[in-house]
Structures are given as structure tokens and as C-alpha cells.
């Protein structure tokens, strides 16, 4: 049976090639323990989604093509059939490039709970 191997990322309609090791943390409501005496109850709070990937800076590429200050649509497509759509994602970090390793650039998006689509 196939397990997750490749994630394709599209940001603002542009496919971004990413290195192996990207991370998807799916946000949504989570339960927190609330202790009252000898009882434990729960209180919900929203947790943000976080998508972290590494791409590379190529000759002639403008860094501002990767970075936008406002919100945009982020799509993460898994090779196992799941697609996660984040309609109002935003980048939470500023550009930092690593020389000697292909111009690595880490991109970190934050968003709300995604819409999950499954390919039949």
C-alpha cells in the first residue's frame, strides 16, 4: 500500500518545486484540558495550520515572486490522493537564503482549517 511520499505545493496559482521533508500541520479546533478539583473538562480553541517547505533560488528568479505580504490560496497535493486547500494562507517568515546548498529558502505559511479533497 502506498504511503505519503511527495507533496506538490501551489501558491497563488504558481507551482513551487520543493525539497523532500516538507511538513503539513493541519489546523482546526483542538481540545484543551481544564482541571477543576478532581475533574477534567475540556475547552476548545482554534489552532492554526502550518505548512513548512524548502525550495531553491534559481538564476533569474525574483525573490518577491515567492513572497507576498497579503493572503493567497495555498494548495498542497499529496501523491496519496489528498489535496488540502487553504484559501487565506499567508507567509509568516521573511526570505533567508542559504548559499552553497542550492540557494535553499524556507517558506512557512499559516492558515485556518483547510478544505480536504480526496481523489477517488
C-alpha positions in Angstrom: 0.0 0.0 0.0 1.3 3.5 -0.9 2.2 5.9 1.8 2.8 9.7 1.5 6.0 10.4 -0.5 5.6 13.6 -2.5 3.7 16.8 -1.8 3.2 19.4 -4.5 2.6 23.0 -3.4 0.9 25.7 -5.4 0.9 29.3 -4.0 -1.2 31.9 -5.7 -1.6 29.7 -8.8 2.1 29.1 -9.2 3.6 25.6 -8.6 6.6 25.8 -6.3 9.1 22.9 -6.5 10.0 21.8 -3.0 12.7 19.6 -1.5 12.0 16.4 0.4 10.9 16.8 4.0 8.1 19.4 3.8 5.7 19.5 6.8 1.9 20.0 6.9 0.3 20.7 10.3 -3.4 20.7 9.7 -5.2 23.3 11.9 -8.7 23.3 13.3 -10.4 23.1 16.7 -8.5 21.3 19.4 -9.4 20.3 23.0 -7.5 21.7 26.0 -7.8 20.1 29.4 -9.4 22.2 32.1 -8.9 20.8 35.6 -11.4 21.7 38.2 -10.8 19.9 41.5 -10.7 16.2 40.8 -12.5 16.5 37.4 -11.1 17.2 34.0 -13.2 19.1 31.4 -12.4 20.4 28.0 -12.3 23.8 26.4 -11.8 24.2 22.7 -9.5 26.7 20.9 -8.5 27.2 17.3 -5.1 26.1 16.2 -3.6 27.4 13.0 -2.5 25.3 10.1 1.2 25.5 9.3 2.9 24.4 6.1 6.7 24.4 6.0 8.7 23.7 2.8 12.1 24.3 1.4 12.6 25.5 -2.2 15.7 26.8 -4.1 16.5 30.1 -5.6 17.2 29.8 -9.3 19.1 32.0 -11.7 16.9 34.9 -12.9 14.2 34.2 -10.3 12.9 37.2 -8.3 12.6 36.5 -4.5 9.4 38.6 -4.5 7.8 36.1 -6.7 7.8 33.7 -3.7 7.0 36.2 -1.0 3.8 38.1 -0.7 2.7 40.2 2.2 -1.0 39.5 2.0 -3.2 36.4 1.9 -3.4 34.0 -1.0 -4.6 30.5 -1.9 -2.2 27.7 -0.9 -2.8 24.2 -2.2 -0.9 21.1 -1.0 -1.4 18.0 -3.2 -0.3 14.6 -1.8 0.7 11.7 -4.0 -1.6 9.6 -1.9 -4.7 11.4 -3.3 -5.4 14.1 -0.6 -5.5 17.7 -1.5 -5.6 20.4 1.2 -6.8 23.9 0.1 -6.0 26.9 2.3 -7.9 29.8 0.8 -6.5 32.6 3.0 -2.9 31.4 3.8 -0.1 33.9 4.4 3.7 33.6 4.7 4.9 34.1 8.2 8.6 34.4 7.7 10.9 36.7 5.7 13.3 35.5 3.0 16.5 33.8 4.1 18.7 32.1 1.6 21.5 29.6 2.2 24.5 29.7 -0.2 26.4 26.6 -1.2 23.4 24.4 -0.8 21.5 25.4 -3.9 20.1 28.7 -2.5 17.7 27.0 -0.1 14.8 29.1 1.0 12.4 28.0 3.8 8.8 29.1 3.3 6.3 28.9 6.2 2.6 29.5 5.6 0.0 29.9 8.3 -3.7 29.4 7.7 -7.0 28.3 9.2 -8.6 24.9 8.8 -8.1 23.6 5.3 -10.7 22.0 3.0 -9.7 18.4 2.3 -10.4 16.8 -1.0 -9.8 13.2 -1.9 -9.1 11.8 -5.3 -11.2 8.7 -6.0 
